[in-house]
Amino acid sequence: MKDPFAEPADTRQAILGAAFRALCEHGYADLTISRIGEEFDKSPSLVYHHYDGKDELLVDLLGFLLDGFEASVSAGAFDMTPRERLDTYVAATTDPDSIHGEYGPDGRFMTAIIELRTQAATDDAYRDHFDRSDRVFGSFLERTVREAAAEVREATRAGERTDASDDAVLPAEVASTLQTLAIGGMLRWATTTDREWTDDTQRGIRRYLETVLPKVDPDA
């Protein structure tokens, strides 16, 4: 995700934009309201007026970003085929630097998100956010898996088609697997310097999708 606050609509968005940039720059541990104020083009005292502390501000930031993602996917964002969306999601969460252009996430922000996710282990406010985040991304992935499976079924000749049966795979199962792999990939990418594993991981997940999508019942 690039900076979504280039043109803030109001003071709240301007403060959230400052927090976004400061979080990308300093990470959670070294982030302070003072450093957020340095990124704010108005009086830093306004930050204190709107928020009691950095955690309240960051939770609001995470909620705002999630609202934006929900709105974009519900509006049919991402001009890609369903399979391309899955492959791009995997690539973005295992090697964000490999995705260029408008869909490329900010690697610094990905690292910061991992830092914030660790706060959810002891802070209910962050946990509530990531519970919601997982539901939103899970729903997005499940819908995309259904669409990708339907495309595979449509493209496969009738005599070779894998019909729904007792061993059919549920779209939710594939979506949950991809989401878990992606979160693990983000954690590994953010906490290691060796990048040689990324190609192998992406190939492995693509191979998994090639194997499992023909078995997915898009109507289940």
N, C-alpha and C positions, 0 to 999 in steps of 0.2 A: 504494500500500500504506500503510495506517495503521499505528500502532504495534502490532506483534504481541506486545509484551512487557509489556502492561499487568498481567498476572498471571503473573510468572515462576515456573516450577516448581522451580528450584534456583538455586544461586549462579552457575553458568555462564550460564543464561538472564538472570539479573539483570545480569551484566556485559555480555552481548551487548546487552541493552536499553539500558544506559547508553551503549554504543558507538553504537548505532543513533541515539539522540537527539542525542548529541554530533556525530555525522557529519552529521545533518540540519542542525544549528545552525551548525557551523563549516566544513564541507567538509573534503576530504582534506588540503589544504595546511596548514590551521591546526589540524588535529586533533592532540592530544597525549594521552598516557596520563593526564596530570594533568587535562585537561579531561574525559576519560571518567570519571575518578574523581569529579569534581564532580557528575556525573549519577548516581552510584552511591550508594545509600542505606545502604551498609555501609562498612566501612573501605576507603579507596582502596588500601591496601596489598595487599588481596586481588586487585586487578587485576594487579599486578606478580607475585603468586604464581602466577597461572594463565597469564599470557602474558609472553613476553619483550619484545614491542614492539607498536606499533599495527598493523603490517602482519600479524603473526600473528593478532592479534585480529580484524582486519577480514576476513581470508580466512575465518576461522571463522564470522564473522557472515554473510558472503555464502553460505557453504555451508549454514548453518542456515536462512536465508530460502529458499534454493532447495529444501531438503528439505521445507519447509512448503508451497511451491507445488506440488511434485510430489505430495505427499500429498493436497492439496486437489483437484487436477484428476483424480487417479486415483479419488477418492471421488465424482466427479461434481459438483464444485462449480460455481458459476455457474448460477443458475436463469434461463437464457436460451436462446433458439433458437440453433442454430449460426451463423446469419447475424448475429444480435445479438451473439454472442461475438466474431465477427470485427470488426464495426463498433466495438464497445467497445474492443477491443484497439488498433485503429488510433487511435481518439480518445484513449485513455489515453496513448499513446506520442507523440502529436503535440501534444496540448493537455490535459495532465492536469487542469488546473483546470476543464475542461468536464465532467468526470465527477463527479457528486455521489453521496452515499450510500455504501454499503458497498463498492462497486467502485471508488471514486475513489482513485487513488494520491496519495501525498504528494509534491507537486511538489518540495519541498526534497530529499527522498530520491532522486527521479529525477535531480536535478542531481548529487547526490553519487555516484550510480551511474555517471554519465558520467565524473566525475572518476576513479573507481576503474577504469573500463574503460581509461582512458588509461595507467594503471600497467601494464596487461597488455602494452604494447608492449616493456617492458624487464624485466618480472618474471614468471618462469615460474609462480609460485604463483597470481598473478592470472590469468594466461593459461589455466591449467588450469581455474580456476573458470569463466571466460567460455566456454571450449570446452564445458564441461558445460552451462552455462546456455543456450548457443545450441542444444545438442542437445535439452534439455528443452523449451524454448519451440518449437523446430522441430517436435518430435513432437506437442506440443499443437496447434499450428497446422495441421499436416498432417491430424491426426484431425478437427479442426473443419472444414477445407475439404472433406474427404470427406463429412462429415455434411451440410454446407450444400449440396454438389453433389447429394447424394442427395435432399434436400428439393426442390431445383429440379426435378430429374428427375421426382419423384413428382407435383409440382404442375403440371407442363407436360402439356398434352394429348398423347396418344400420337402423333397425326399431326404435331405440331410438335416432338416430342422430338428432341434432338440425340444420336444414338447414338454409341457409342464407335467411332472410326475411326482412320485413320492420322494425322489431325490432332487427335486427342483430347489434352487437356492433362493432365499428371500432377499429382496433388494435391501432391506434394513440390515441384514447380516453383512452384506458386502460393504454398505456404507459405514457401518460401525468398525469394520476391519480397517478400511481405508483411513478413517478418522484417527484410530488408535496408532496406526503406522505413521501418519502425518505428524501427530503430536510428538511421537518418539523421534521422528526425523528432525523436527524443529529443535528439540532438546539437544540432540547430538550435534546438529549444525552449530548451535549457539555456544556449545561448551567444549568443542574440540577445534583444533587447527587443521587436522588432516582431512582433506576433502576427497580422498581417493574412493571412499565408500559410497559417495553419492551416486556415481554412475551405476555401480552394481545394484544399489538399492532401487533406483528407478527402473532398471531393467527387470529386476525381480518383481516389482509391483506391476509393471506392464505385462509380464508373463502371467502373473496371477489373474489380471483382468482378462487377458486373452483366453484363459482357461475357464474362468468362472462366468463371464458374461453370457456365453451361449446357454448356460444352465439356469440363468436367472429367469424367473417367471415375472415379467413386468406387470402382470395384473394381480400378483399376490399381495 
